[in-house]
Amino acid sequence: MLDSPQAYLDAAPDAGRPWLEEFWAHVHDRCPGLEWRMKGSVSVKYANEAAKPALRAFVDEVLTRHGMI
């Protein structure tokens, strides 16, 4: 178990760090403080740039459905 977002980021593969930071920023922009909790909920290959719009839409839909945005 990792104790912080930075520890999680440090343990991530080099290729995944920018992707995770971008994902966390998207979640933070919509619901600050939730980005760390969203992390384990999704799984996308880091090199799959085409997945980013669908993932952002999915996150937005989940946050909307739960009344968080």
N, C-alpha and C positions, 0 to 999 in steps of 0.2 A: 504494500500500500504506500502510495506516495503522499507526502504531507502538504504539498503546495503545487500550484500551477507551474511554478518555475521548475520544481523537481520533475514534474511530468514532462515538461518541455525539454529539460536536460536529458531525460531518458529516451526521448523520441529519436528516431533516426534523423540524420542531418536533413535528408530530403523532405521530411515531414514537418520540420519546425516552422517554415514560413506558412505552410498550409494551415497548421494548427493556429498560428497567430492570427491569420486572416479569418478563420472560422470564429475564434474567440472574439475578435473585434466586431464581427457581424452580430453575434449574440449580445455582446456588451452594448452595442448601439441600440438594441431593441429593449433589453432588460438587464441593466447593469447588475453585476453580482451573480448572474446565473451562468455565465460562460464556463466556469469551472465544473458546475454540475452537469452541463450538457455533454461533456466530453465523451463519456463512455456510452452514450446513447446512439451514436452513429458510427458507421464504419465505411470509409471510402478510401480507395487506393490514392496515395498522395499525388501520383502522376496524372490522375484523371481530372484534368482541367474542365472537361465537359460536365462533370458532376457538380461543379460549384453552384451554378444557378438553381439546379434542382434541390440541392442541399439547403441553400438559403431559403428557397420557397417552402421547403419542408419545415425548417425551423420556425419561420414566420407563421406557418399554419398551426403548428403545435402551440406556440406562444399565444396566438389569437384564440384558439380553441379553449385554452385554459384561463383566458381572461387576463393574461399577463401583459399584453400590448393591445 
